[in-house]
Amino acid sequence: MLTTYLLRVDGIGSAGTKLRPVWPFVLITVIASGGDNYLWSRHLVDVEVFHSDYSAGADFTRRVHDHMMRLRHSYVDGVPISDVATIHGFGDLDYQDDTVHRFIAEYEIESSVDAQPL
């Protein structure tokens, strides 16, 4: 669901759960976490942006963050999303590769328990 949603960000090269060398690339990792109250379930999600250019990558993270915040109170692929909270905003992480820059953020997403997995 998040891959489909984030592929709508203008200028994105690719998105998915496995790294691909198409810039900018957004890597999505749903962390096994959270509980539920039998109505809503909470999931921690890492969103990583990879880009060959530092400035362009930093700028692109702002677009991805804005897009994630618009996910609140919406339906994506039939999944109702009630809330999105920023746990950690985007920060630059040393990827130990001079040709690729990595930025990571963490969000908590609250969705319907009966919906398909994120």
C-alpha atoms as a printed R data frame, in Angstrom:
    type eleno elety resid chain resno       x      y      z
1   ATOM     1    CA   MET     A     1   0.000  0.000  0.000
2   ATOM     2    CA   LEU     A     2   2.768  2.478  0.901
3   ATOM     3    CA   THR     A     3   4.731  1.637 -2.249
4   ATOM     4    CA   THR     A     4   1.696  2.482 -4.383
5   ATOM     5    CA   TYR     A     5   1.098  5.661 -2.389
6   ATOM     6    CA   LEU     A     6   4.697  6.932 -2.490
7   ATOM     7    CA   LEU     A     7   5.040  6.234 -6.218
8   ATOM     8    CA   ARG     A     8   2.738  9.260 -6.632
9   ATOM     9    CA   VAL     A     9   5.454 11.667 -5.413
10  ATOM    10    CA   ASP     A    10   6.468 13.901 -8.339
11  ATOM    11    CA   GLY     A    11   9.932 13.119 -9.648
12  ATOM    12    CA   ILE     A    12  10.327  9.749 -7.923
13  ATOM    13    CA   GLY     A    13  12.511  7.231 -9.736
14  ATOM    14    CA   SER     A    14  11.196  4.152 -7.941
15  ATOM    15    CA   ALA     A    15   9.890  2.876 -4.608
16  ATOM    16    CA   GLY     A    16   9.739 -0.534 -3.006
17  ATOM    17    CA   THR     A    17  10.909 -2.852 -0.291
18  ATOM    18    CA   LYS     A    18  14.183 -3.798 -2.020
19  ATOM    19    CA   LEU     A    19  16.902 -1.336 -3.071
20  ATOM    20    CA   ARG     A    20  17.122 -0.516 -6.782
21  ATOM    21    CA   PRO     A    21  19.643  1.890 -8.348
22  ATOM    22    CA   VAL     A    22  17.057  4.311 -9.797
23  ATOM    23    CA   TRP     A    23  17.371  7.818 -8.313
24  ATOM    24    CA   PRO     A    24  15.630  9.093 -6.373
25  ATOM    25    CA   PHE     A    25  14.673  5.754 -4.815
26  ATOM    26    CA   VAL     A    26  12.438  5.381 -1.751
27  ATOM    27    CA   LEU     A    27  12.921  2.241  0.372
28  ATOM    28    CA   ILE     A    28  10.016  1.325  2.670
29  ATOM    29    CA   THR     A    29  10.449 -0.959  5.680
30  ATOM    30    CA   VAL     A    30   7.522 -1.842  7.945
31  ATOM    31    CA   ILE     A    31   8.960 -2.652 11.365
32  ATOM    32    CA   ALA     A    32   7.220 -5.434 13.299
33  ATOM    33    CA   SER     A    33   5.708 -3.359 16.063
34  ATOM    34    CA   GLY     A    34   2.686 -1.807 17.593
35  ATOM    35    CA   GLY     A    35  -0.432 -3.226 18.979
36  ATOM    36    CA   ASP     A    36  -4.022 -2.781 18.222
37  ATOM    37    CA   ASN     A    37  -7.223 -2.058 20.066
38  ATOM    38    CA   TYR     A    38  -9.177 -4.387 17.749
39  ATOM    39    CA   LEU     A    39 -10.258 -1.390 15.664
40  ATOM    40    CA   TRP     A    40  -6.996  0.299 14.697
41  ATOM    41    CA   SER     A    41  -3.476 -0.994 14.400
42  ATOM    42    CA   ARG     A    42  -0.245  1.005 14.655
43  ATOM    43    CA   HIS     A    43   2.851  0.299 12.571
44  ATOM    44    CA   LEU     A    44   6.322  1.841 12.609
45  ATOM    45    CA   VAL     A    45   7.583  2.505  9.103
46  ATOM    46    CA   ASP     A    46  11.098  3.515  8.025
47  ATOM    47    CA   VAL     A    47  11.178  5.561  4.835
48  ATOM    48    CA   GLU     A    48  14.630  5.922  3.269
49  ATOM    49    CA   VAL     A    49  15.477  8.149  0.316
50  ATOM    50    CA   PHE     A    50  18.547  7.329 -1.787
51  ATOM    51    CA   HIS     A    51  19.876  9.863 -4.281
52  ATOM    52    CA   SER     A    52  23.100 10.389 -6.213
53  ATOM    53    CA   ASP     A    53  23.076 14.146 -5.460
54  ATOM    54    CA   TYR     A    54  23.082 15.336 -1.821
55  ATOM    55    CA   SER     A    55  21.179 18.611 -2.369
56  ATOM    56    CA   ALA     A    56  18.597 17.033 -4.653
57  ATOM    57    CA   GLY     A    57  18.147 14.166 -2.182
58  ATOM    58    CA   ALA     A    58  17.661 16.549  0.749
59  ATOM    59    CA   ASP     A    59  15.104 18.516 -1.276
60  ATOM    60    CA   PHE     A    60  13.318 15.313 -2.294
61  ATOM    61    CA   THR     A    61  12.948 14.243  1.359
62  ATOM    62    CA   ARG     A    62  10.771 17.323  1.953
63  ATOM    63    CA   ARG     A    63   8.419 16.209 -0.831
64  ATOM    64    CA   VAL     A    64   8.262 12.669  0.568
65  ATOM    65    CA   HIS     A    65   7.577 14.002  4.099
66  ATOM    66    CA   ASP     A    66   4.784 16.298  2.852
67  ATOM    67    CA   HIS     A    67   3.302 13.364  0.953
68  ATOM    68    CA   MET     A    68   3.414 11.170  4.074
69  ATOM    69    CA   MET     A    69   1.613 13.862  6.101
70  ATOM    70    CA   ARG     A    70  -1.172 14.001  3.474
71  ATOM    71    CA   LEU     A    71  -1.745 10.279  4.101
72  ATOM    72    CA   ARG     A    72  -3.668 11.218  7.283
73  ATOM    73    CA   HIS     A    73  -7.437 10.680  7.111
74  ATOM    74    CA   SER     A    74  -7.279  9.074  3.678
75  ATOM    75    CA   TYR     A    75  -7.887  5.751  1.963
76  ATOM    76    CA   VAL     A    76  -5.147  4.148 -0.125
77  ATOM    77    CA   ASP     A    77  -5.959  0.934 -1.982
78  ATOM    78    CA   GLY     A    78  -8.984  0.541  0.291
79  ATOM    79    CA   VAL     A    79  -6.935  0.912  3.497
80  ATOM    80    CA   PRO     A    80  -8.285  3.618  5.842
81  ATOM    81    CA   ILE     A    81  -5.459  5.597  7.456
82  ATOM    82    CA   SER     A    82  -6.519  7.495 10.565
83  ATOM    83    CA   ASP     A    83  -3.214  9.064 11.559
84  ATOM    84    CA   VAL     A    84   0.443  9.476 10.609
85  ATOM    85    CA   ALA     A    85   2.933 10.704 13.201
86  ATOM    86    CA   THR     A    86   6.569 11.606 12.598
87  ATOM    87    CA   ILE     A    87   8.777  9.692 15.034
88  ATOM    88    CA   HIS     A    88  12.078 10.923 13.513
89  ATOM    89    CA   GLY     A    89  12.265 13.463 10.698
90  ATOM    90    CA   PHE     A    90  14.567 12.900  7.746
91  ATOM    91    CA   GLY     A    91  18.254 12.899  8.549
92  ATOM    92    CA   ASP     A    92  21.338 12.124  6.479
93  ATOM    93    CA   LEU     A    93  23.037  8.803  7.233
94  ATOM    94    CA   ASP     A    94  26.499  7.892  6.020
95  ATOM    95    CA   TYR     A    95  25.933  5.204  3.394
96  ATOM    96    CA   GLN     A    96  29.732  4.782  2.936
97  ATOM    97    CA   ASP     A    97  29.373  5.224 -0.800
98  ATOM    98    CA   ASP     A    98  30.512  8.475 -2.438
99  ATOM    99    CA   THR     A    99  28.012  8.047 -5.268
100 ATOM   100    CA   VAL     A   100  24.874  7.565 -3.128
101 ATOM   101    CA   HIS     A   101  23.403  9.656 -0.314
102 ATOM   102    CA   ARG     A   102  20.931  8.145  2.169
103 ATOM   103    CA   PHE     A   103  18.282  9.958  4.192
104 ATOM   104    CA   ILE     A   104  15.971  8.190  6.664
105 ATOM   105    CA   ALA     A   105  12.785  9.064  8.585
106 ATOM   106    CA   GLU     A   106  10.486  7.020 10.794
107 ATOM   107    CA   TYR     A   107   6.707  7.320 10.968
108 ATOM   108    CA   GLU     A   108   3.940  5.674 12.971
109 ATOM   109    CA   ILE     A   109   0.908  4.883 10.843
110 ATOM   110    CA   GLU     A   110  -2.451  4.009 12.328
111 ATOM   111    CA   SER     A   111  -4.750  1.979 10.071
112 ATOM   112    CA   SER     A   112  -7.800 -0.248 10.291
113 ATOM   113    CA   VAL     A   113  -7.118 -3.703 11.780
114 ATOM   114    CA   ASP     A   114  -9.355 -5.312  9.148
115 ATOM   115    CA   ALA     A   115  -7.485 -3.697  6.265
116 ATOM   116    CA   GLN     A   116  -4.741 -5.356  4.265
117 ATOM   117    CA   PRO     A   117  -1.197 -5.036  5.665
118 ATOM   118    CA   LEU     A   118   0.890 -1.942  4.962
